[in-house]
């Protein structure tokens, strides 16, 4: 499972927070390349983070529409660790996303976290 961070050049503090919450793999698109508009959200993505102050509107719109189509939660924030922590904690507390690895989700057959929705494990 992975998180996709779109925007920003230095994202180590945000990567650290995501890793502490249980998500290991992190993809990063800087948003500075023309080719970023042609990229697709990776299949194993569980969370999309848009650092709004570092990307253009067309890339934000494309990533948002791809995330909605795939049923992924999106966090919109500036490259501020405090703001990101607050929004991530709010998202985790709401139960809209669970960031544990797949082996944990398959611990028992009756676990509601192992349900498939639109082809994705929630």
Residue, then its C-alpha position, 0 to 999 in steps of 0.5 A: x500500500x502506498x501514499x501519493x504526495x503531489x507537489x513540494x520539493x522537500x517532503x521528508x517531514x510529511x513522509x515521516x508522519x505517514x510512515x509513523x501512521x503505518x503506511x510504508x511506500x510513498x510515491x512523490x510527484x513534484x508537479x513541476x514536470x509537464x509529464x506529471x499531467x499524463x501520469x496515473x495514480x498507482x494501483x496500490x495507492x491508499x491515500x493522496x496528498x495534494x500540496x496545493x501551494x506547489x502545483x498548478x490547477x490543472x494537475x490538482x484537478x486531474x489528480x482529484x478526479x482520478x482519486x474520486x474515480x478510484x474512491x481514494x481519500x484526498x488531503x489538501x494542504x500547504x506544505x505545513x507539517x502541523x496542518x498535514x498532521x491535523x488533516x491526516x488525524x481527522x481523516x483517520x479518526x473518521x474511519x474513512x481510511x485505514x493505513x495498516x498493511x495488507x497482512x494485518x487486514x487479512x488477520x480474520x475473515x470477518x474483519x470489516x476492514x478487509x472488505x472490497x469496495x470498487x476492487x480496493x480493500x478498505 
